[in-house]
Amino acid sequence: MRKYLLKSLVLFIAAMAVMVSCSKDDAKENEQIDQNGGEVFRYQAVTINLNGVDLSQNEYEATFAGEQVILKKSGVNTLIFAVSPNAPLGKTDLVISSLNSATIHYDVKDTALTDTPENTLSPFLGSLDNYTNEVGVSTFPEYQTSLGLISAFNSFYTDADAEQKEVMAKLYKANKASFDYIMMSGINGITGRFTPTDFATVSLDLFRACVEGVVIGAAVIGVSNWFISNPPLFTAIKIVGAVLAGVALGLCAERLRDFLVAKSNAVKLSFSSLFGTNDRSSFVSFQNDVSLVAPINTYRRSVDMSDAESDNTLMTLFFGSYAIYNDTLNTINNAIDYINNYNPFDDIPNLVTRQIPVTSQAEQEVMTQEIFQKLELSVNHPNLEIVSKSLQSNGQLNMKIKIIGTPSSLPVESFLNYSYSDEFSSFSGTLPIKVGNEELIQEVVIGTQTWMLKNLNVSTYRNGDIIPQVQDPTQWRNLTTGAWCYYENNSANGPVYGKLYNRYAVNDSRGLAPVGWHIPSDDDWLTLVNNLGGINVAGDKMKEVGSTHWTSLNANATNSSGFTGLGCGFTNGYGFLSINEITLMWSSSPSPVEGYTDRYWVLDDENSKCKPSNSNSVTTPSNSGYSVRCMKD
C-alpha cells in the first residue's frame, strides 16, 4: 500500500531529476564545487543539488552570467534559482560566493515556442479546471486561497493580449515538468492500513516533495522581477507563479496536517500495568522457568515543538522543510497582495502559518509484531536468564525467566531492561522484577494501599492445610466448612480469574490470605473507592480495559488504578453465572443490614460503580462462591 501511495512522489522525484543541474556526492562545505550543470533554459526554475553541503540559510546570493540572483533553499541540500528571460545564450557560470565560491557551468538555451501560446498553455489550463473540480467545496483554507488565485488567473487570461500569453506560455514550457507534477498531484489524503510510523513517514515524504513544489512556484514568481519596467508582463508572470505556488502550498498544507496528526513518536512502554517511570514499590513477578503472559504496550504522541531539538534525522528533515515552507509564505502572500491590488474585485485571503503544537499527549497503541521487533528486552543479573520472549496474537507478551547458579537470596530482584527504536524515535528504561522458586504475588499500589494484582488462586490455608475443591453442586450447597471451585469447574479459568471461595473459607481461623495479606474489610474497600473518586465512579478505574474479560458494555473502563478487575462470575450453589459480566469480591466485614449474613463488593459491566452489597440484595448464603482480592497488611 505504501508503494502505491508514494507513486506520485516517485514521479515528482523523476521530474525533478530532469531539472537538477548540479550534483556532487558528499561535497564538503569547505571544498570548492566546480561542476558542469548542463543545459538550462530562459524562464526556468533550476534546482541545484549539493549533496553533503550544509545549507544553513534559506536564501543565498549568487551571480549568474554576471547578474545577481537569489537562490532559495528547497530541501536539505537543494537550492532553486530562476534563469533570466534575458540571460545571455551559451556558456555561463553560476557562482555562489557564500558557499566557498561554488561554481556551476551552464549552457543557456532559449525557450522557443513551437506552437501557439494558446495550444502550449492548453494542458496547464486543463489542469487548473481539473484541480478546481477536485477541490470542490473543500473548506481547507489553503485550498480556498488556491481557488481564488485560479479565478484571478482565469479572469486575467481571458483579457490577456498576445504578448502576455506568449510570456506565460514560455514560462510554462520552461518549467513544464514541475508545473505538471504540481497540478496533477491531487488533493486526496493518505488512506489505507499503516503503522503510525509508516503513516508519519509517508506524510513527511509527501510534505517535503510539496515544499519543493512551493519553492519552485516562488522562483517562478521571481521571474517577474526582470519585467518590472513592463507592468503588463510583470503582472502576467506574477499571476502564473502565484497560481502555481498557491496550488503547491494547498497540497503542502494538507501533507503537513497529515504529519502533525500522525503518532510519529514512541515515548514509553508499559508491561503488566507498570511503566518505567513507576514508583519502585511496584514490580513484575515471575516464577522460575514459568511463562508469564501479561499486557505490553508502547505509547505514542504526535510531533510537537520539543522535537525541534531532536537529533533524529527525520525530525531534522521535517523542521528544515517546515522552516522553508513558512519562509516561502511571505513571497506568496506578497504576490496575493499584488493581485488583490491589481484587481479590486479579487479578494484572495492571505495564507496563515500552520503552527506546530507546543505539547502533545501520548496514547497507548496496540502492540503488533512489527512494533515488537523494534523492542529489545534483556536482564542483566548473574543469576537470571531470559529463556524465551514472544508476542502473542492478542498483543500480550509471553516471557519466561529462569534462575541460574545459586542466588544469595530468593526471590531474585533485578530489572527488565528495555529499549525501543524506530525511524522517528527511541527510548529506553527499566522495570523492577522479582523471580522466585514459588509463585510470587503480583502487587499494585493504589494510594496508600497495596493490593494483589490478581484474584486469589490458593488451595491451602496459611498454615498449609488443604482447602477442599468441591465440584458437585448438591455437596457445595450443603457445606458448612471452607471450599473452593473453578468457574464452571474448568481449571483453565484459575490462572485468569482465580478461584471462587465460599464464606466458610473466608472466615476460617487458619487464614485464607497468604502471610502478610488479609481479606479486605469494608473500611479497606471504602478507602480504595474513595481514593478513586467514590463508589459511583471507582468501578471504571478498577476494571480491565476492553472486552477480553468483560462484555462490550464495559466501554468506559480505564483501569487507571491498575487494579485490573475481571468479570469473574460467581456460583450460587446451583450453577455458574455472569462470567465477563460481573465480579463479586468478599469483604471480611459482616453485613451491616440485620438479617443479611455476609458482605461483598461488586464490579459490574453495566455501570461505573464499585459498590457493596446492600439491603436490596437477597440474603447471601455462606456457600455462595465469590472471588477474593487480598490487601497487604
N, C-alpha and C positions, 0 to 999 in steps of 0.2 A: 504493500500500500504506500509506503513512504517513497519508494522509487517512482510510483505513478504520480504522486503529488509534487515531486521535485522535477517533473518533466519540463515545466515552464522555466524553472531555474536553470536547468541544463541548457535549454535553448538560449537563454539570455547570456550565459557564460560563453556559449559558442559565438553568439553575435558580438559580444564584447571582444572576443579574441581577434575578430577581423579588424577592430579599430585600435587594438593595443599597438602602440608604436615603439615601445621600448621594454625590453625585459632582460634583466641581468640577475641570474640566480645568486643569492647570498651576497649581494653587494653590501659593503660596509659604509657607514656614514663618512668615514674619513678616507675612503677610496674614491678616486675620481672616476666618474662614469663617462665613458666615451663610446657611444653606441650609434649604430645605424638604425634609424627609426623607420625607414622605408617611405612609401608614398602616403601623402596626406592631401586633402582637398580643401580648397577655399570653402568657407562656411562650416567646416567640420568641427565637431566637438571631439577632440582627440584624447584618448586615455593612455596614460603612461604608467607602466608597471615597473616599480623599483623594488624588486624583491629584496628583503633583508635590510632596507633603509628605514630607519625610524623617522616617520613623518610626524613631528610633534606639533605642527601648526596646521590650521585648517585652510590657510591660504599662503601661497608663495609667489614672490615676484620673479619674473624671468624676462629674457629678451628673445624674441623670435624674429629673425631677419632684421635685427637691429631695432625692433619696435618693442616697447614694454607690453607684457601680457601678464594676466593673473592666472595662476594655476590653483584650482580648488581641490582639496582633498576629498576623495570619494570612497576610500577604503583604507585598510591598514597600510598598504604600500602603493596606493594608486592615486594619481593626480589627473585632473582633466583641464584642458585649456581649449579655447576656440581659435581656429585659424581665421585670420582676417580675410574678408572678401576681396581685399586689395593686396594680399600678400604677394610678393614677387614670385613668379613661377620659376621652377628649377630648384637647384640645390641651395639649402639654407640650414641654419642651426638654431636650436633652442638651447639657451644657456641659463641654468638655474644657479645664480651666484651663491645663494644661501645653502645650497647642498654641494659645497666644495666645487662650485662651477661645473656641475654635471652638464655634459654636452651631448645632445642628441641630434644626429644629422638626418635631415628630411629632404624629400624630393616633392616639392609642392606642385600639385596639378590643379587645373581649373575645373570647376564644377559646371559642366556644359549640359544643357537640356537637349535631349534627343527627341522630345515630344512637346506638345503644347503644355503650358503651365497647368491648365485645367486637367488634362489627362495625367500629368505627372502627380498632381495632388489628389487625384481621384481615390486611391487606396486610403490615404490619410483621412479624407472626408468621410469615406465609408466607415472607417474605424471609429470616428467620432460619433457617428449615428449609432453604431452597434453598442458603443460604450454607454451612450445616453439611455438606450433601451434597457441595457443590462442593469444599470444603476437604478432605474425606475424611480420609485418613491422612497428610496433609502433615506433615512434621517441621519446617517453618518455625516457629521459636519464637514469633513474634508471632501466628501463626495458632492455635497451641496455647493461647495466652492468651485469644484471642478466643473459642475454643470453650468454654473454661472459663467465661467470662463469660456466654455464651449458655446454658450449662447452669444456671448460677446464676439467670439471669433466668427460665428456664422453670420452675424449681422455685418461685421466688418468685411468679410469675404464677399458678401453679396454686392457691396458697393465698391469693392477694390478695383483699381484701374489695372491696366496691363502690366505696368512696371512693378506694382506691388505684388501682383500674382507671380510674376517671374522670380522676384526675390524669395517669396515664400516657397516656390517650387524648388529653387536651388537649395534652400535651407533644408527642405525635406529630403531631397535626393542625396545631399552630402551626409545626412545622418539617418538614412532610411532604416538601417538595421536596428538602431536603438529606438527610433520612432515606432517602428512596427512592433517591437517587443513590448514597449510600454503600453501601447494602445491595445494590444491583443492579450495582455496578461489576465484580464478578467477580474472580477471582484469576489469570486466565490471563496468562502473561508475554508479553513483546513478541516476536513472531515475524515472519519474512519477510526479504526481502533489503534490507539497509540499508548505506549507507556508515557508517563509525564515527561521523561527525559527526551523521548523521540519527538513528542509534540513541541517541546521547547526548542529542540534542535532545528526542526523543520521551520518553525516560526522565525527563528533567528536567521537561518539561511535566506529565507524569502525577504525578511526585513532588510538585510544587508544588500541583497540584489536590488531591491526597490530604492534604497538610499542612493545607490549608484545611478539609478534612473533619474532621481530627483536632481542630482548634481549635473547630469547631462542636460536636463531641462534648464537649470540655472545658467550653464555655459552657453546654451543656445540663446537665452535672454541676453547674455553678454555680447553676442554678435551685434546687437542693436547699437552698441556704443560707437561702432565705426560709421554709423549713419546719423549721428546727432545733428549734423548740418542739413540733413534731408528728412524732415519730420514725417512725410508720408511713408517712407521706407523704414524709418526708425519705429514707427507705430506698428507696421506690418510684422516686423521681426519680433518686437516685444510681445505682441499678442500670440504669435505662434509659439514662442518659447514659454510663455506663461501657461498656455493650454497644455503643452507637453509636461511642464513641471507640475502643474496642478493635478493632472491625471496620475502622474507618478506618485505624488505626495498622498493622494487619496488611497492608493494601493499600499503605500508605505505605512500610513497611519493604521490601516486595518491589520497589517502584519505586526506592527508594534503592539496594537491592542491584544493580538493573539499571544504574543510573547509575554506581555505583562500579566495575563491571566494564567499562563502555564505554571504548573507547580514544578519549577526547574530545580529548586534547591532542596536536597535531602539534608536534614539538620539534626535528627536524633533518632534513637532506637528505643523501643520498649520490648521487654521479654518477661513473660509471666507477670504482667502488671507492674514491673519495675522499669524505671528509667535510669540511665547512667547518672542523672543528676539527683536521684532519690537520696533521702537520708539513709545513712549506712546502717540504721537499725533494722532495715528490711533486707531480705536476701532470698535467693532462689535455692531450694533444697533439692538435692539429688540423692538417690540411693545408689550405693556402689554397684556399678555394672548393670544398672537397670535403666531402661529408656525412660526419659521424661518427655512428655508431649505437652507443650504449652504455647500460648499465642506469642507471636513475634511480629512486630510491625515497625516500619520506618515512618517518619513524619516529614512532610514536605511543605515548603512555602513558595510563594511567588517571589520574583526579584523585587528588591527594594533598594533604597539609596545606600544602605550599608554595604551592598555588593560593589559599590563604586571603587572600594579599596581592595577588592579581591584580586589575587594574583592568578585566578583561574583564566585560562586562555580564552574561553568562550565568553566569559563575563567581560573581559577586557575588550574583545571584539564588539560586544553589544554596546558598551558605554562609549566606545570610539565612534560607532555608527550613529548612536543617539546624538552625540555632540555635533556630528556633521549634519544630521537631519535638522536639528534646531538652528544651526548656523545658516542653513540654506533657506529657512523660513523668511528671513529678512529680505533676501533677494526676491522671493516670490511675492511677498506682501507689497514690496515696493512696486513690482510690476502690476499687481492688482490695483494699487492706488492710482497708478498712471492710467490704467484702463478705465477706472471709475471716473477720473477727471476728464479723460478724453471724451467719454460718452456719459453725460449725466444720467441717462436712463439706466445705465448699468449700476447695479448696487450689489456688487460681489463682496461677500463677507471675507474679512481677513482670516488667516489661519492662526490658530492658537496652539501653543506648545502643549503637548500631552505630557503630563507630569508623571514621574515615577514615584510610587508610594514611598513614604518615609519608612514605614514598617509594614510587615505582612504577617499573617497568622499561620502557623504551621498546622497542617491537618494530617490525620492518620491515613495511610494508604494501605491497600490490601497487598500483602506480601506475595510476590509471584516468583517463579523460578528465575526469571531474568533479573529481578532485583536481588534475589538471594545469591546468585552467582557473583554479585559485586560486593558481597559481605564476607569478611574474614572473621572467624571465631577461633579463639585459642585460649589455652590455660597455661600459665607459667608457674608451675609448682612441682617440686621434685617428687611428690607423692600422688600426683594426679595426671591422668592421661585421657584425652578425648578419644573414645572408641569409634563413635560414629556421629554424624550430624547430617540431617536431610530435611527438606521441606516437604510436608505432606500436601495432598491435594486440597485440603481445607485451609491452607495457609498457615498451619501451625508447625513449629519446629519440633522435630523428634531428635533428641540428643541423648547420648549415653556417655557417662564419665565413669572411669573406674579408678580405684585406689591401687597404687603400685608401691612396692617397698614396704617399709614399716614406719608409719607415721608416729610422731611423738604423742599425738592425742587424736581422739575422734570426737565429733566429726572433723574432717579436714576442712579448714576455712581458707578460701582463696578468692580469686576474681576471675570472671569470664571476660577476657579482653575482646573487644570488637572494633572493627574498622570498616568503613564503607567509602567507596569512591566511584563516581560516575563522571560523565562529561562535564557537568556543571559544578559538582560539589564533592566534598569529602568531610568526614568526621570520624572520631574515634572516642572510645571511653572504656569503662569497666563496670561490671555488675558483680556485687558480692554473692558468693555461692558457698554452700556447705555440702559436703559429701560424706555420708556416714554408711556404716555397715547395716544399720537398721533404717527403716523408713523414717525419714525426718518429717517434721511437721512444717509445712509452709505457712508463713505468717504474713499478716498485713497490719500495718499500724494505721489506725484511724483516730485522729485526735490524740487523746491520752491513753487510749486502749489498744491492746494488741489482740487480734482475732486470728483464729485459724483461717487460712485461705480456702479450705475445702471443708465439707461436712465430715463429721466423724465417721471413721470406717474401721473401728477396732472390734475385735471379737473376744477380748478378755477384759476383766476389771483391772483396776490399778494394781491389785495385789497378785495378778496373774491368773485368777480363777476364770474359767471359761464361761462366756455368756452363750447360752444355747441358741442355735439357729432353729427357728420353728417355721415350717412351710405349710403345714396343714391348717386351714382356716378355723376349723372347729377347735382344734387344740389351742390355737392362738387366742381365740375368744375366751377360753376358759382358764387362761393363765392367771396366776397370782404372784408370779416371780418374773424376773427380768428375761427378756428375749430380744432377738433381732431377726430381721429378714431383709432380703433384697427386694426392690420393687419388681413385682411380677415373678419373684423368686429367680430372677435372672442375674447370675453372678457378674455379667458384663456391666451391669448398672452400678456395681460397687465402686470401682475406681473413678467413675464420673460423678455419681450423685451421692455416694456414701451409703451407709446402711440406715434402715428405718428401725427405731427402738421404741419399745413400749415404755409406759411411765414407770413401771417397776424397775426397769434397768436404770432410768434416770435417778430414781430415789434411792437406789441400793447403797448401803453404807460402805461397801467395798470400793466405791468410786468408779463411775463410768469414764470420767475425763482422765486423760493421762496425767502423770505427775507434772505439777507446775501449771495446770489448767483447771478450769471449772466450768460447770454448766451455768450460763449467764442467768442472773436473776432479772426481774422486771426493772430494777434500778439500772442494771448494766445495759439492758436493751434501750431504756429511755435515754441514758447518756449517749448511746450511739446515735439514735434517731434525732435527738435534739442537736447534736453536733452536726448533723447533716441537714438541718433546716426544719425539723419537726416531722411528726407522723405523716402528714399529708403529702410530703414531697420526698421523704428519705428513700422510699422504695425504689424509685427510678435510679437513684445514685448508688443503690446496692445491688441491682440486678445486672447480670451479664448482658452485654450489647448483642443484638442480633436475634436470629430465630433458630439457632442451632439447638439450644436447650430451653427455648421459650417459643410460644406461638407468635404469629405475626402481629398480634395485638400489643406486643412488647416494644412498640416503635419508639417510645420516649425514653427508654432506658439509656443511661450514660455510663454506669459503673464508675463514676468519678471517684468514689471512695476506695475502689479496689476490692470491695467485699466479694464481688463475683458470685452473687446468689443465683442458683439454677432452679428451674421448675422441677422439683424432685418428686412431686406427687406424694401420696400417703396411702395407708391402708386403714380401713375401719374394722378390720377383722372379718369382713365378708368378701372383700375384693380390693383391688388396687385402683386408685382413682387419680385423675388430673395431672399426669406427668406432663411436663413442659407448660403447665397452666398455673400451678400454684406450688408453694412450698410452705410447710408448717414446721416451725422450729421450737423445740421445747424450751420453756423457761423453768428455772428451779423454784420459782415462787408459786405458791398456791393461788388459786383463783380468788380475786377479791370479791366475787359475787357469791352470795350464800347459795348453796345447793349446786355450785359448779366446782368440780373437784380439782381440775388441773388447768394449767395456764400454758399458752403457746403464742408465738408471734408469726405473722402471716406476710408473705410476699405473693402478689397476685399479678398475672399478666394484664389484667384489665384496668388497673389503676396504678397511681404513683405512690401508694402508701406502703409503709411498713407498720403494721398495727397489731395490737394484742387481741387475743380472743376476748369477747365481751358478752354482755347479757343477752345479746341476740342469738348467741350460739346455743346449740343443744349441749347438754352435759357431756363432757368429753370422757369417755371410758378410759381407764388407765391402760387398757390393752389396745388402744389405737397406736398405730406405728407412724411416728413422725421423725423428722431429721433432727440432728443435733449439731450445732455450731458452737464450739468452745471458745472461751476467752481466757487469756493468760492471767494468772494470779497477780 
